[in-house]
Each structure stands twice: as C-alpha cells, then as structure tokens.
C-alpha cells in the first residue's frame, strides 16, 4: 500500500471539458466524473441571490504530492477567481500505487 492523495473538484458543469483538458495537461492519468446539481452562496447573507445555482460536476482523482501541488495551484490561478469551483485534498491509502506514476 502507498500513501497518496485524493483531489476532489466541484465545478460548474459548463467548464467540465476545460478542467478535464487541464488535468490531462498537468499529467493526471485518470479521474472519476459525477454530474450533480449545486447551489452556493459565498456571502454570509444567504437570503440574497445565489452566487451559483445549477448543474455541477465532481472530479475525483488520486495523485502523488507533486501532481497535487500542480493541480491545486492551477485551479487557484485559472479557475477560482472567475468560476464556481471548489477543491480539496484528502489522504488515501492505495493498493495499486504504480498506476499513479
């Protein structure tokens, strides 16, 4: 077993293809993509209009630390400022670590 990381990215569905392209460019070998529906308010006053309300996608991928750093830095620079995109990293114990070289 090897200790790797899981990156979870939740984003507006309309940019899913562009995020997938970026992940490939950053060296990610694969991911799982789930479609959903989201409603997000970034302001503390949740009685006003939503910042985002609509179809979403959720990417989940397993990666080594170097790839995690690259992906998170790219998301922060390219996507966070302009789109409803959220991402977080969790630890993972992986049985087939060679798949993530």
Secondary structure, DSSP 8 states (H G I E B T S, - for coil): -EEEEEEEEEEEGGGHHHHHHHHHHTT----EEEEEEEEE--SS-TTS--SEEEEEEEEEEEE-HHHHHHHHHHIIIIITTTS-EEEEEEEEEES-GGGG-
